[in-house]
Each structure stands twice: as C-alpha cells, then as structure tokens.
Amino acid sequence: GDKCDSFFSPLIEHVCKNEKPDKAIELLREAFKCFHDEPFFAQQLARLHYKYEMFEEAEHWAETAARKLPNNSYILDTKGQVYKRWFQAKWKAIVNDSEPNTAKNTADAVKTALKAMQCFQDCERAATADMENINNSGYFAEVDVGCNLLKLIFSLQLFANGTRGHADCLKYLFSDYIPEELKDDWEPFHGRLKNLYKTVEDALEWISGDLSYFQTDTGVDEDEIYLSHEGKINNSLQWLTNISSKFGRYLIDASSRTFLQTGRSTANNLTPIQKRMVIYRLGGGNVTSILSKLGEEKGAVDTLNKILSLYPSNPLISKFDQRDIVNYTLASITLN
C-alpha cells in the first residue's frame, strides 16, 4: 500500500528514517526467525547491510539467502550487488590513498569485482531458466562492474605512464603477456582478466538484443539514467550508448586514437579487434546503439561514415564474424 516503489517496505523505511538502521536490522532478524528462516528476509538483510556499507554482514545474509534459493535470479542479483558495492568502496579507498596503485594493493579489489561479475553471470543463467519472470539486471550490472574494473587496471602504476603504459596494458589484456610486476599478486586472476573484454562485449550484445525488442524509454530525460533501486537502469538506451563508448575508450590504442582525432584513412593499419574497439568508442558496436543514431541531430552522419570506413568493402568475404556483418549492415541502413 506504499505510495511509491521504495527500496524497502514502508515499515523498514520508516524505522531507518525515524529511528536508526540498527533497529531496522534487528526487526528484520526477528522476522527471519519468525518466518522459519525465510530467504527473502535474508535477502532484505543483505540489502540493508550493504546500504550502510556493512559488507561482511551483507555477504553473510546474501549467501544465506542464496543457499536456500540457489536458482532465484533476484537473490543472486542481490548477492552480486553486495560485491559490486564492496568493490566500489575498496576502489574509492584506493583512489583516496596517496600511495601509487600497484598489483599488491589492488588485488583485493580485483578479487571482489570478479566475485561480483560471477554472481551476475549466475543471475543471468537463473533468469534464462525462469520462464515466469523477466530479470535482465545481471547483464547491466556485469557491464558496469567490468568497465570499472578496466578503469582500475589502467590506473595501475605499471600502466598509467603515458602511451607506452597503455599499450602494455592492452598487451596484457589481449595476449598471453604477463608483466613480472603482476605475475604473483594477480596470479588467480590472469585468465579471467584476459577474457574481460569478451565478457563485457557479450553482455553488451545481449543487452542490445533485449532492448531491440523493448525500446520503451526513448522519451526519458538523458539526466535520468539511473533509478535508486539496486542500480536498476531507467534510460537504458542512453545508458547502453554511453557505456559502449566508455568501454571502447579504455581499449583503444595510440593508432586508434590517431584515426579518431584526424579522421585520416588509417583504418587499414588497424587489426580487427582495434577496429571493433574504435567502433565502440564511436557509440556503435551493437544494433541498438547504431539505430539510436537516428535520433541524433548533430554529428551522426560523420560518426556513421567513420564507423563504416572501419569495415572492409565486402565484409561477407573478410574475416568478420556475424556480429560485425550485422552491425555493418545496420550502420549502412541507418546512414541511408
């Protein structure tokens, strides 16, 4: 009967506002016991704890809920949100520290980010298996954490020193190369970090496909991209365009930046993966982002021409997969 869709029930919202969070936590603990260890009360306890940055307790309650309902996508999403916000808190502490970012002092944050992404992937699988509900939150959150993790990686002292450091970071992410400075402290993470760009790219592709069926928010204000409820997206079309560009910005190299800045015909010197990252940086990379150019009044024609110049004249006989061929076709139609 609440007048708005609040983060918690009206009673818990009232107690948090007029008394204190500890009282609301105590109330939910009693409810958990009274209703025979009901997992949805454990879920609410996890959410209430991470809201006030009590992450160890939030982790305990999220795991309690997930043990009881291991295939519930909403509970798995909450578990991912615990680690996502924990990662954000650790990342904030690193940024505020005067010490340079090294593999050693960022390893714990990287571990937490990868835990969050794993939880969101579990959420995606559970959502796919659920025929009665539609829950796409895992994909959005996975991309968000993945892009912030890329930001952390590029901020390392090892990689933050100009063009050469950026190139070394790309070499680490896209090849078997492992710098000595990362070898031991990040040893458990190398495999997943080298697959990070592909993980984010696949999630972006799924979101694009989903939005191509449900583009219902085209009239939403650009400033109103986020809702307050567990990071849910409001203006998902604008969010997708923004995050795709952000993703590409991290992963383009010096040659790609030259192409973007000068517009000169240097596309032939770029590898297929470099071209794909430039396309993401230009706001392309998936069907929905490309079609969104139809609503742009300025710069869309130049952007689409740049995107098309990155494809071979006949992508059907070149080393491009179906995803690239679809995007090339849609970019041509949109430009026309």
C-alpha positions in Angstrom: 0.0 0.0 0.0 3.0 2.3 -0.2 2.6 5.3 -2.5 5.9 4.8 -4.1 8.2 1.9 -5.1 10.7 2.3 -2.2 13.9 0.4 -1.6 12.5 -1.4 1.4 9.0 -2.0 2.8 7.3 1.1 4.2 7.9 -0.2 7.8 11.6 -0.6 7.3 11.9 2.7 5.5 10.1 4.4 8.4 12.4 2.8 11.1 15.6 3.7 9.2 14.4 7.3 8.8 12.9 7.9 12.2 14.9 5.6 14.5 18.1 4.1 13.2 19.4 1.4 10.8 20.4 -1.0 13.6 16.8 -1.1 14.8 15.6 -2.0 11.3 18.2 -4.7 11.1 17.1 -6.1 14.4 13.5 -6.1 13.2 14.4 -8.0 10.0 16.4 -10.5 12.0 13.3 -11.2 14.2 11.2 -11.6 11.0 13.7 -14.0 9.6 13.4 -16.2 12.7 9.6 -15.8 13.0 9.0 -16.9 9.4 11.2 -20.0 9.6 14.4 -18.6 8.1 12.5 -17.1 5.1 15.2 -16.4 2.4 13.6 -13.2 1.2 14.1 -11.7 4.7 17.8 -12.8 4.4 17.8 -11.0 1.0 16.4 -7.8 2.6 19.0 -8.1 5.4 21.8 -8.3 2.8 20.4 -5.2 1.1 20.0 -3.2 4.3 23.6 -4.1 5.4 25.3 -3.1 2.1 23.2 0.2 2.0 25.1 1.2 5.2 28.4 -0.4 4.0 28.4 -3.3 6.5 29.7 -5.6 3.8 30.8 -8.6 5.8 27.3 -8.9 7.3 25.8 -8.3 3.9 27.8 -11.1 2.4 26.7 -13.5 5.2 23.0 -12.7 4.6 23.3 -12.8 0.8 24.9 -16.2 1.0 22.2 -17.4 3.5 19.5 -16.4 1.0 21.3 -18.0 -2.0 21.8 -21.3 -0.2 18.1 -21.5 0.4 17.1 -20.4 -3.1 20.1 -21.1 -5.3 18.3 -20.6 -8.6 16.5 -17.4 -7.8 17.8 -14.7 -10.1 16.7 -11.8 -7.8 18.6 -13.2 -4.8 21.6 -13.9 -7.0 21.4 -10.3 -8.2 21.4 -9.0 -4.6 24.5 -11.2 -3.8 26.2 -9.6 -6.8 25.2 -6.1 -5.6 26.9 -6.8 -2.3 30.2 -7.5 -4.0 29.7 -4.7 -6.5 29.2 -2.1 -3.8 32.1 -3.6 -1.8 34.3 -3.3 -4.8 33.2 0.3 -5.2 34.1 1.0 -1.6 37.5 -0.6 -1.9 38.1 1.2 -5.2 37.2 4.5 -3.5 39.6 3.8 -0.7 42.4 3.1 -3.2 41.7 6.4 -5.0 41.8 8.3 -1.8 45.1 6.7 -0.8 48.2 8.7 -1.6 50.1 5.5 -2.5 50.5 4.5 -6.2 48.2 1.8 -7.4 50.1 -1.5 -7.5 49.2 -5.1 -8.1 49.6 -5.8 -4.4 47.3 -3.1 -3.0 44.6 -3.6 -5.7 44.5 -7.4 -5.6 41.7 -7.5 -3.0 39.5 -5.0 -5.0 40.1 -7.0 -8.2 39.1 -10.2 -6.4 35.9 -8.6 -5.2 35.0 -7.2 -8.6 35.4 -10.7 -10.2 33.2 -12.2 -7.5 30.5 -9.6 -8.3 30.7 -10.5 -12.0 30.5 -14.2 -11.3 27.3 -13.6 -9.2 25.8 -11.5 -12.0 26.6 -14.3 -14.5 24.9 -16.8 -12.1 21.9 -14.4 -12.0 21.8 -14.3 -15.8 21.7 -18.1 -16.1 19.0 -18.4 -13.4 16.9 -15.6 -15.2 17.2 -17.5 -18.5 15.9 -20.7 -16.9 13.0 -18.9 -15.3 10.0 -19.0 -17.7 7.7 -16.9 -15.5 9.7 -13.7 -14.8 12.0 -11.4 -16.8 15.1 -10.2 -15.0 17.8 -8.6 -17.1 19.5 -6.8 -14.2 22.5 -9.2 -14.2 23.7 -8.1 -17.6 23.6 -4.4 -16.8 25.4 -4.8 -13.5 28.0 -7.1 -15.1 28.9 -4.5 -17.7 29.0 -1.7 -15.1 31.5 -3.7 -12.9 33.5 -4.8 -15.9 34.0 -1.2 -17.1 35.0 -0.1 -13.6 37.4 -3.0 -13.3 39.0 -1.9 -16.6 39.4 1.6 -15.2 41.2 0.2 -12.1 43.5 -1.9 -14.3 44.5 1.1 -16.4 45.2 3.1 -13.3 47.9 0.8 -12.1 51.3 2.5 -11.7 52.6 0.0 -14.2 50.2 1.0 -16.9 49.4 4.7 -16.1 52.6 6.1 -17.6 51.6 7.5 -21.0 51.2 5.8 -24.3 53.7 3.0 -23.6 52.0 2.0 -20.3 48.6 2.0 -22.1 50.0 -0.2 -24.9 51.5 -2.6 -22.3 48.1 -2.8 -20.6 46.4 -3.7 -23.8 49.1 -6.3 -24.5 48.3 -7.8 -21.1 44.6 -7.9 -21.7 44.7 -9.2 -25.3 47.6 -11.7 -25.3 49.4 -14.2 -23.2 51.8 -11.5 -21.9 52.0 -11.1 -18.1 54.3 -8.4 -16.7 56.6 -9.6 -13.9 55.0 -7.0 -11.5 51.6 -8.7 -11.9 52.6 -12.3 -12.1 52.4 -13.3 -8.4 49.9 -10.8 -6.8 47.3 -11.3 -9.6 48.1 -14.9 -10.3 44.5 -16.1 -9.5 43.0 -13.5 -11.9 45.0 -13.6 -15.1 42.7 -15.9 -17.0 39.5 -14.0 -16.2 41.1 -10.6 -16.8 42.4 -11.6 -20.2 38.8 -12.6 -21.1 37.3 -9.5 -19.5 36.8 -7.6 -22.8 35.0 -10.6 -24.3 32.8 -11.0 -21.2 31.7 -7.3 -21.3 31.3 -7.4 -25.0 29.0 -10.4 -24.9 26.9 -8.8 -22.1 26.6 -5.6 -24.2 25.4 -7.7 -27.1 22.7 -9.4 -25.0 21.5 -6.0 -23.7 21.3 -4.6 -27.2 19.3 -7.6 -28.4 17.0 -7.3 -25.4 16.4 -3.6 -25.9 15.8 -4.0 -29.6 12.5 -5.7 -28.6 11.7 -3.4 -25.6 12.7 0.1 -26.6 10.1 1.8 -24.4 12.1 4.6 -22.8 13.1 6.8 -25.7 11.3 9.8 -24.2 13.2 9.6 -20.8 15.3 12.6 -19.9 19.0 12.0 -20.5 19.7 13.2 -17.0 17.5 10.4 -15.5 19.6 7.4 -16.5 19.7 5.7 -13.1 17.0 4.6 -10.6 17.8 4.2 -6.9 16.6 0.6 -6.7 19.7 -1.7 -6.6 21.3 0.1 -9.5 18.4 -0.6 -12.0 18.6 1.4 -15.2 15.9 3.8 -16.2 17.0 5.3 -19.6 18.6 2.0 -20.8 19.0 3.1 -24.4 21.1 6.2 -23.4 22.9 4.1 -20.8 23.9 1.5 -23.5 25.2 4.2 -25.8 27.2 5.8 -23.0 28.7 2.6 -21.6 29.6 1.2 -25.1 31.6 4.4 -25.7 33.2 4.2 -22.3 34.2 0.5 -22.9 35.8 1.4 -26.3 37.6 4.4 -24.8 39.5 2.1 -22.4 40.6 -0.4 -25.0 41.7 1.8 -27.9 45.4 2.2 -28.6 47.5 5.1 -30.0 46.9 4.2 -33.6 43.1 4.0 -33.0 43.2 7.4 -31.3 45.0 8.9 -34.3 42.2 7.6 -36.5 39.6 9.2 -34.2 41.4 12.5 -33.9 42.4 13.1 -37.6 39.8 11.1 -39.5 42.6 10.1 -41.8 42.4 7.0 -43.8 44.4 4.9 -41.4 41.8 2.2 -40.8 43.8 -0.4 -42.9 46.6 -0.3 -40.3 44.3 -1.4 -37.5 43.7 -5.0 -36.5 40.0 -6.3 -36.4 39.9 -6.0 -32.6 41.3 -2.5 -32.7 38.6 -1.6 -35.3 35.9 -3.1 -33.1 37.0 -1.0 -30.1 37.1 2.2 -32.1 33.5 1.4 -33.3 32.5 1.0 -29.6 34.2 4.3 -28.8 32.2 6.0 -31.6 29.0 4.7 -30.0 28.4 1.7 -32.3 29.3 -1.9 -31.6 25.7 -3.2 -31.4 22.4 -2.8 -33.2 20.6 -0.7 -30.7 23.4 1.8 -30.3 23.7 2.2 -34.1 20.0 2.7 -34.5 19.9 5.3 -31.8 21.9 7.5 -34.1 18.6 8.1 -36.0 17.6 10.3 -33.1 20.8 12.4 -33.1 20.6 15.7 -34.8 24.3 16.6 -34.9 27.4 14.5 -35.9 25.5 11.3 -36.6 26.4 11.2 -40.3 30.1 11.8 -39.7 30.1 9.2 -37.0 28.4 6.6 -39.1 30.8 7.3 -42.0 33.7 6.8 -39.7 32.2 3.5 -38.4 31.6 2.2 -42.0 35.2 3.2 -43.0 36.4 0.7 -40.4 34.8 -2.2 -42.2 36.2 -3.8 -45.4 34.3 -3.0 -48.6 32.8 -6.5 -48.6 32.7 -7.9 -45.0 31.0 -11.1 -46.2 34.2 -12.4 -47.6 36.5 -10.9 -45.0 37.5 -12.2 -41.5 34.5 -10.7 -39.8 32.0 -12.7 -37.8 28.2 -12.5 -38.0 28.0 -9.8 -35.3 30.2 -7.5 -37.3 28.3 -8.2 -40.5 25.0 -7.3 -38.8 26.4 -4.1 -37.4 27.9 -3.1 -40.7 24.5 -3.7 -42.4 22.6 -1.7 -39.8 25.1 1.1 -39.9 24.6 1.3 -43.7 20.8 1.4 -43.4 21.0 4.0 -40.6 23.3 6.2 -42.6 21.0 5.9 -45.6 
